[in-house]
Amino acid sequence: MIQGIWQNILEFVVKLAVIANAFLIAFTSDIIPQIFYRYRHHGTSGLEGYVNYTLAHLPSGCNYSIAHVPSGQCSYRGYRDVHGDHTEYYYELLVIRLAFVVVFEHFVFAIAGLIDLMVPDIPRSLYLKIKREEYLSQQALVEVEHEDEMMKD
């Protein structure tokens, strides 16, 4: 059935879109790092020092200089130590982001499943019309069979 084929294709595209959006939210948004920073460092107080915590400095021994920036004061966004290696915080945040992806997509698929269960595939008015047509066709068939039997007798 053609509708069945398209249904499968559309369901695959929807699932792919949900997973892609989960990754986009987890890895491009600052919401998760901010919540984790607040939880790990300040409880529920605030984000004091958050921006400086997210910045990494050029590795020691690097002779890279930018005009008007003294050597050793250049910062960039990243969770790295003075040697350029990822910090423990980076890996913890990576695990939290991946966990968010799993939780988010399960949540969205669960909501979609509940909606699918609650909303009927066929509207009730159409369902009643289909049942009425089936009943009338059965009645017509019974009448035709009854008339054939009467003609034979």
ABEGO torsion letter per residue (X at the ends): XAAAAAAAAAAAAAAAAAAAAAAAAAAABAAAAAAAAAAAAAEAAEABGAAAAABBBBBBGBABBBBGBBBGABBBBEBBBAAGBBBAAAAAAAAAAAAAAAAAAAAAAAAAAAAAAABBABBAAAAAAAAAAAAAAAAAAAAAAAAAAAAAX
